[in-house]
Amino acid sequence: MTYIVKLYFQKIDYTIQIMDKNNLLNPPYRVGVLLINGFALMSYASIVEPLRAANLLSGRTLYEVRNIAVSNGGARSSGGVLVPEQGRITDPPAFDLLLVVAGGDPSTFRNPHVFSWLRRAARAGVVLGGVSGGPLILAQAGLMTNRRMTVHWEHAPALAEISSALMFERSLYVIDRDRITCAGGTAPMDLIHALIADHHGLSLARKVSDWFMHTDIRPSVGPQRAGLIERWGTTNGTVLDAITTMERRIANPLGLNELARHSGVSARQLNRLFRAKLKHTTMGFYRNLRLNKASNLICNSSLPITEIALATGFASSAHFATAHTSHYGLSPSARRKR
């Protein structure tokens, strides 16, 4: 098979195009990266480099990445590096995922044209995300309502000033339905590992992480994998992989077969491992994990019960109330009052 490979390294342009007949059947996942002047180059590289590596290691264009600038001339990082634009906010937001990357003091960012463009993307069904200070910009645009989120610790106080109703979590990254937020620094490497694993399986995701010697993949909710071992009392890699997948898919829970596929075993084997190591069925453990997240939201947020149900993967408030009452012995509203 013949591949036509074009690499553009001038001015830090990371575009890679590998054309073959498979791409006609499975078009690339389109990722837009909106760079706000003053962004951290580390955060940017931690997004685009793993995606570039996924293309190279798979021999196909799995991901098509485009840098978007607010104005002509590209965007300049906090260290002075200029990244040229491949599109501007005047263009239609034709992406599967659009990530806003910002640093400095994003709380002072007040560009109505950017806010309008991001809202347009949301209406078009684009998954929106923010990295480092980017989540703060999404919140300012009114796009994080009823969504769990995180942000770089430096910007957490500014986030609280926008609205006390925002569901802030001190996590490396949070995936809540059509919103993805990430703390920045090297955390995007863990986020991109999770996305590649979701899209193309753990095998490719691990190859990409190994490529960058980022072998200790951190789960979304904690700083290290060791945290998972301490919390759940098992070192079984398959079980830990499944729990990691569950924790990043709270709002959009997977079925047993999908979890098994992500973990590289059969559904029957995954259930056997969960029973042996954690004394629960796989899906029973998953439900309890989501109920625990819901319980935290009930006690620590003013979010309506219906929104909490949706944010934790329950189809309706009635379904959620039944599961919550069965697990805790109290209805969600009674738990909130207590």
C-alpha positions as CSV (number, residue, x, y, z in Angstrom):
1,M,0.0,0.0,0.0
2,T,1.3,3.5,-0.9
3,Y,1.1,6.3,1.6
4,I,1.6,9.9,0.8
5,V,3.0,11.6,3.9
6,K,3.3,15.3,4.3
7,L,5.0,16.7,7.4
8,Y,5.0,20.4,8.1
9,F,7.4,21.4,10.8
10,Q,8.0,25.1,9.8
11,K,6.6,27.5,12.4
12,I,5.6,24.6,14.6
13,D,2.8,23.4,12.3
14,Y,2.0,19.8,13.4
15,T,-0.3,18.9,10.5
16,I,0.1,15.4,9.2
17,Q,-1.8,13.9,6.2
18,I,-1.7,10.2,5.4
19,M,-4.1,9.3,2.6
20,D,-5.3,5.8,2.0
21,K,-8.6,4.2,1.0
22,N,-9.4,3.5,4.7
23,N,-9.8,7.2,5.3
24,L,-12.6,7.3,2.8
25,L,-14.6,4.8,4.8
26,N,-13.5,6.1,8.2
27,P,-12.9,9.9,8.0
28,P,-10.5,11.5,10.5
29,Y,-11.8,12.8,13.8
30,R,-11.6,16.5,13.4
31,V,-10.0,18.4,16.3
32,G,-9.9,22.2,16.4
33,V,-7.5,23.9,18.8
34,L,-8.5,27.5,19.6
35,L,-5.4,29.2,20.9
36,I,-5.7,32.3,23.0
37,N,-2.7,34.5,23.2
38,G,-0.6,33.7,26.3
39,F,-1.4,30.0,26.2
40,A,1.1,27.5,27.6
41,L,3.1,25.7,24.9
42,M,3.3,22.6,27.2
43,S,-0.5,22.3,27.2
44,Y,-0.7,22.8,23.4
45,A,2.0,20.2,22.7
46,S,0.4,17.7,25.1
47,I,-2.7,17.8,22.9
48,V,-1.3,17.8,19.4
49,E,1.8,15.6,19.8
50,P,-0.1,12.5,21.0
51,L,-2.6,12.9,18.2
52,R,0.2,13.2,15.6
53,A,1.8,10.1,17.1
54,A,-1.5,8.2,16.8
55,N,-1.6,8.9,13.1
56,L,2.0,7.8,12.6
57,L,1.8,4.6,14.7
58,S,-1.5,3.6,13.1
59,G,-0.4,4.4,9.6
60,R,-3.6,6.3,9.0
61,T,-5.0,9.8,9.6
62,L,-7.1,9.0,12.6
63,Y,-7.0,12.7,13.8
64,E,-7.0,15.9,11.8
65,V,-5.9,18.8,13.9
66,R,-6.3,22.5,12.9
67,N,-5.0,25.5,14.9
68,I,-7.6,28.3,15.2
69,A,-6.6,31.9,15.9
70,V,-8.7,34.8,17.1
71,S,-7.1,37.1,14.6
72,N,-4.7,37.1,11.6
73,G,-1.2,36.1,12.2
74,G,-1.6,33.1,14.5
75,A,-1.4,32.9,18.3
76,R,1.6,33.6,20.5
77,S,2.4,31.4,23.5
78,S,3.4,32.6,27.0
79,G,7.0,31.9,26.0
80,G,6.8,34.0,22.8
81,V,6.5,31.1,20.3
82,L,4.2,31.9,17.4
83,V,1.9,29.1,16.2
84,P,0.4,29.9,12.8
85,E,-3.3,29.6,12.3
86,Q,-5.0,27.1,9.9
87,G,-8.4,28.7,10.5
88,R,-10.0,31.6,12.2
89,I,-13.2,32.2,14.2
90,T,-14.8,33.7,11.1
91,D,-14.8,30.1,9.6
92,P,-17.6,27.6,10.3
93,P,-16.8,25.5,13.3
94,A,-16.7,22.2,11.4
95,F,-15.1,20.0,14.0
96,D,-15.9,16.9,16.1
97,L,-14.1,18.4,19.1
98,L,-13.1,22.0,19.7
99,L,-10.6,22.7,22.5
100,V,-9.9,26.2,23.9
101,V,-6.4,26.5,25.2
102,A,-5.6,29.6,27.3
103,G,-3.2,30.7,30.0
104,G,-2.2,33.9,31.7
105,D,-5.3,35.5,33.1
106,P,-8.2,34.2,31.1
107,S,-10.7,35.9,33.5
108,T,-9.9,39.1,31.7
109,F,-10.8,37.6,28.3
110,R,-13.8,39.4,27.0
111,N,-14.2,38.8,23.2
112,P,-17.9,38.6,22.2
113,H,-17.0,37.2,18.8
114,V,-15.2,34.2,20.3
115,F,-18.0,33.6,22.8
116,S,-20.5,33.8,19.9
117,W,-18.5,31.4,17.8
118,L,-18.2,28.9,20.6
119,R,-22.0,29.0,21.2
120,R,-22.4,28.5,17.4
121,A,-20.2,25.4,17.6
122,A,-22.3,24.1,20.6
123,R,-25.5,24.5,18.6
124,A,-23.9,22.6,15.7
125,G,-23.3,19.6,18.0
126,V,-19.5,20.1,18.3
127,V,-18.1,18.7,21.6
128,L,-16.5,21.6,23.4
129,G,-13.5,21.5,25.6
130,G,-11.1,23.7,27.5
131,V,-7.5,23.2,28.6
132,S,-5.7,25.0,31.4
133,G,-7.5,28.4,31.5
134,G,-9.7,27.4,28.6
135,P,-12.5,26.0,30.8
136,L,-12.8,29.5,32.3
137,I,-13.5,31.0,28.9
138,L,-16.2,28.3,28.2
139,A,-17.8,29.2,31.6
140,Q,-17.7,32.9,30.7
141,A,-19.4,32.1,27.4
142,G,-22.2,30.4,29.4
143,L,-21.3,26.9,28.0
144,M,-20.6,25.0,31.2
145,T,-24.1,25.2,32.8
146,N,-25.1,21.9,34.4
147,R,-21.8,20.3,33.4
148,R,-19.1,18.9,35.7
149,M,-15.7,20.6,35.0
150,T,-12.2,21.2,36.0
151,V,-9.6,23.9,35.4
152,H,-5.9,24.6,36.3
153,W,-5.7,25.2,40.0
154,E,-4.4,28.7,39.3
155,H,-7.7,29.7,37.8
156,A,-10.0,28.0,40.3
157,P,-10.7,31.2,42.4
158,A,-11.6,33.1,39.2
159,L,-14.0,30.3,38.2
160,A,-15.8,30.6,41.5
161,E,-16.4,34.3,40.9
162,I,-18.2,33.5,37.6
163,S,-20.9,31.5,39.3
164,S,-21.2,29.5,42.5
165,A,-23.4,27.0,40.6
166,L,-20.6,25.7,38.4
167,M,-19.7,22.1,39.2
168,F,-16.0,22.4,39.8
169,E,-13.9,19.3,40.5
170,R,-10.2,19.2,41.3
171,S,-9.4,16.5,38.7
172,L,-6.9,16.2,35.9
173,Y,-9.7,16.2,33.4
174,V,-13.5,15.8,33.3
175,I,-15.6,14.4,30.5
176,D,-19.2,15.2,30.9
177,R,-21.3,14.4,27.8
178,D,-20.5,17.1,25.3
179,R,-18.0,19.0,27.4
180,I,-14.4,18.1,28.1
181,T,-12.2,20.1,30.5
182,C,-8.6,19.6,31.5
183,A,-6.3,21.2,34.0
184,G,-3.4,21.8,31.6
185,G,0.3,21.2,31.9
186,T,0.9,17.5,31.1
187,A,-2.7,16.6,32.0
188,P,-3.7,16.8,28.3
189,M,-1.5,13.7,27.7
190,D,-3.7,11.7,30.1
191,L,-6.8,13.1,28.5
192,I,-5.7,12.3,24.9
193,H,-4.7,8.8,26.1
194,A,-8.3,8.4,27.3
195,L,-9.8,9.7,24.0
196,I,-7.6,7.5,21.8
197,A,-8.5,4.5,24.0
198,D,-12.2,5.3,23.6
199,H,-11.9,5.8,19.8
200,H,-9.3,3.1,18.9
201,G,-8.7,0.9,21.9
202,L,-6.1,0.7,24.7
203,S,-3.5,-1.0,22.6
204,L,-2.9,2.1,20.4
205,A,-3.4,4.5,23.3
206,R,-0.6,2.7,25.2
207,K,1.7,2.7,22.1
208,V,1.2,6.5,21.9
209,S,1.9,7.0,25.6
210,D,5.0,4.7,25.4
211,W,6.2,6.8,22.4
212,F,6.5,9.8,24.7
213,M,7.7,7.7,27.7
214,H,4.5,8.7,29.5
215,T,4.0,5.2,30.8
216,D,2.3,6.0,34.2
217,I,-1.1,7.1,32.9
218,R,-3.1,9.0,35.4
219,P,-6.9,8.6,35.8
220,S,-9.1,11.6,35.4
221,V,-9.9,11.8,39.1
222,G,-6.5,11.6,40.7
223,P,-2.8,12.4,40.3
224,Q,-1.5,8.9,40.0
225,R,-2.5,5.3,39.2
226,A,-1.3,4.4,42.7
227,G,-4.3,6.3,44.0
228,L,-6.6,3.7,42.3
229,I,-4.7,0.8,43.9
230,E,-5.1,2.4,47.3
231,R,-8.8,3.2,46.8
232,W,-9.9,-0.1,45.5
233,G,-7.4,-2.5,47.1
234,T,-6.4,-4.3,43.9
235,T,-3.4,-4.3,41.6
236,N,-5.2,-6.2,38.8
237,G,-4.5,-4.2,35.6
238,T,-7.7,-5.3,33.8
239,V,-9.9,-4.2,36.7
240,L,-8.0,-0.9,37.1
241,D,-8.3,-0.2,33.4
242,A,-12.0,-0.8,33.6
243,I,-12.4,1.5,36.6
244,T,-10.4,4.2,34.8
245,T,-12.8,3.9,31.9
246,M,-15.8,4.1,34.2
247,E,-14.5,7.2,35.9
248,R,-14.2,9.1,32.7
249,R,-17.5,7.9,31.5
250,I,-19.8,8.9,34.4
251,A,-22.3,11.0,32.4
252,N,-22.2,8.6,29.3
253,P,-21.9,5.2,30.9
254,L,-20.8,2.3,28.7
255,G,-22.4,-1.2,28.6
256,L,-20.7,-4.3,29.8
257,N,-19.5,-5.4,26.3
258,E,-18.0,-2.0,25.7
259,L,-16.2,-2.0,29.0
260,A,-14.9,-5.4,28.3
261,R,-13.7,-4.4,24.8
262,H,-11.8,-1.4,26.3
263,S,-10.2,-3.7,28.9
264,G,-9.2,-6.3,26.4
265,V,-11.1,-9.2,27.8
266,S,-14.5,-10.9,27.4
267,A,-17.5,-9.6,29.3
268,R,-17.7,-12.9,31.2
269,Q,-14.0,-12.6,32.2
270,L,-14.4,-9.0,33.3
271,N,-17.4,-9.9,35.5
272,R,-15.4,-12.8,37.0
273,L,-12.5,-10.5,37.8
274,F,-14.8,-7.9,39.4
275,R,-16.4,-10.5,41.6
276,A,-13.1,-12.0,42.6
277,K,-11.3,-8.7,43.3
278,L,-14.1,-6.3,44.4
279,K,-17.0,-8.6,45.4
280,H,-19.3,-6.8,42.9
281,T,-20.5,-7.4,39.3
282,T,-19.0,-5.0,36.8
283,M,-22.1,-3.1,36.2
284,G,-23.1,-3.1,39.9
285,F,-19.7,-1.5,40.7
286,Y,-20.2,1.0,37.9
287,R,-23.7,2.0,39.1
288,N,-22.4,2.5,42.7
289,L,-19.5,4.7,41.3
290,R,-22.1,6.9,39.5
291,L,-24.3,7.0,42.6
292,N,-21.4,8.1,44.7
293,K,-20.7,11.0,42.3
294,A,-24.4,11.9,42.4
295,S,-24.4,11.9,46.2
296,N,-21.5,14.3,46.2
297,L,-23.4,16.6,43.9
298,I,-26.5,16.4,45.9
299,C,-24.6,17.4,49.1
300,N,-22.2,19.9,47.6
301,S,-24.1,21.7,44.8
302,S,-27.4,23.5,44.2
303,L,-27.9,21.7,41.0
304,P,-31.5,20.4,40.4
305,I,-32.0,16.7,41.0
306,T,-33.0,16.1,37.4
307,E,-29.7,17.6,36.2
308,I,-27.7,15.5,38.7
309,A,-29.4,12.5,37.3
310,L,-28.3,13.4,33.8
311,A,-24.8,14.3,34.8
312,T,-24.3,10.9,36.4
313,G,-25.7,8.8,33.5
314,F,-29.3,8.1,34.6
315,A,-31.9,8.2,32.0
316,S,-34.5,10.0,34.1
317,S,-35.0,11.5,37.6
318,A,-37.3,8.6,38.4
319,H,-34.7,6.0,37.5
320,F,-32.1,7.9,39.5
321,A,-34.4,8.3,42.5
322,T,-35.1,4.5,42.6
323,A,-31.4,3.6,42.4
324,H,-30.4,6.2,45.0
325,T,-33.1,5.1,47.4
326,S,-32.2,1.5,47.0
327,H,-28.5,2.2,47.6
328,Y,-28.6,4.8,50.4
329,G,-32.0,4.2,52.0
330,L,-33.0,7.8,51.3
331,S,-34.5,9.6,48.3
332,P,-32.2,12.2,46.6
333,S,-34.4,15.1,47.9
334,A,-34.4,13.6,51.5
335,R,-30.6,13.3,51.4
336,R,-30.2,16.9,50.3
337,K,-32.5,18.1,53.2
338,R,-30.5,16.0,55.7
